[in-house]
């Protein structure tokens, strides 16, 4: 076989695979695959318990990536061990499309005080809003709103998830895990790990509480 013919066949093969790789998920098909998910995340992706995240409306691209990362153990979630082993890439995209199309129910924020490093206590909602919208210049922590939008609705084309309305307990755990390096599936740029590395415990608790009621 000549080199030119081999090259042509290779290009043709890659071209034929492209639509499959880039195909959007089928929500109707995805609904039929989510029976196991409902036990923890709710039938519509609105988890009834704060130790399991709400996945409704997080964004199709983001959910697809998380499912793929969990399947390949790039992101380790003990509760989901083995659950996706037999799921194809299309299955994951279809499940993501189903949950992404569901409305997220707000968890809601609460009145809360947090203790900052000086030992004094401050209003968590005020601190959370300040860090979410403006970051912390002293620690070079960027604002969350830059990626996740001022209302916390995320940016699906960029695979930045919706945050608003998520359980505060879950947000707090993810920020702590990113800060500690226990969660590391934020890419080579380490965007979330770099954002979280200088957040104090008080800032994390305040952010999580504020985000739970953001809408």
Residue, then its C-alpha position, 0 to 999 in steps of 0.5 A: x500500500x502506498x503512503x498516500x493511500x495509507x494516509x487517505x484511509x487514515x484521514x477517512x477513518x478519523x473523519x468517520x469517527x468524529x461525529x460519534x466522538x462529538x455527538x450530543x447525548x440522547x436524553x430520552x435514551x439516557x433516562x432508561x440508563x439512570x435507574x441505578x443513579x436514582x438511588x443516591x441522586x434522585x430520579x431527576x438528579x435532585x439528591x434527597x441527601x446532602x452527602x450526595x450531590x445534586x446533578x440536575x442541570x450541572x451542564x451536559x459537558x461537565x457531567x459527561x466528563x465527570x462520569x468518564x473520569x469516575x469510570x476510568x478512576x481519574x476521579x475516585x468516588x468510592x460509592x460509584x466503584x464499578x457502577x460505570x464499568x459496563x457503560x459506553x462513552x455514548x451511554x455516559x453522554x446520554x445519561x449526562x444529557x438526561x440529568x443536564x436537562x432537569x431543573x435543579x432545586x435550590x438547597x438554600x443558604x442559612x444564617x451562619x457565622x464563621x471564625x476567621x484566622x484572627x479568631x473573630x467571627x463574621x457573617x458567612x453569607x457576607x464573606x461568601x458573597x465577597x469571595x465568590x464575586x471578588x476573590x481575595x486579593x491578599x491571597x491571590x484567590x480569583x473570584x468564583x464568578x469568573x468561571x461559574x458566572x455571577x449567578x452560579x449557573x456555570x458555563x457548559x461549553x467550557x465544562x464549568x458546572x453550575x454551582x448555585x443551589x448545590x448542597x453546602x456540605x458537598x461544595x465544602x467537601x469538594x473545595x477541601x479535596x481540591x485544596x488537599x489534592x485529594x481531587x485532581x481531575x481539574x486538568x493539567x492547568x490545575x484550575x480548581x486546585x490553584x483556586x482552593x489552595x489558599x482558601x481558609x477553612x472559614x472562606x470554604x465554609x462561607x463560600x459553600x453556604x453562599x453558593x447553596x442559596x445563590x440563584 
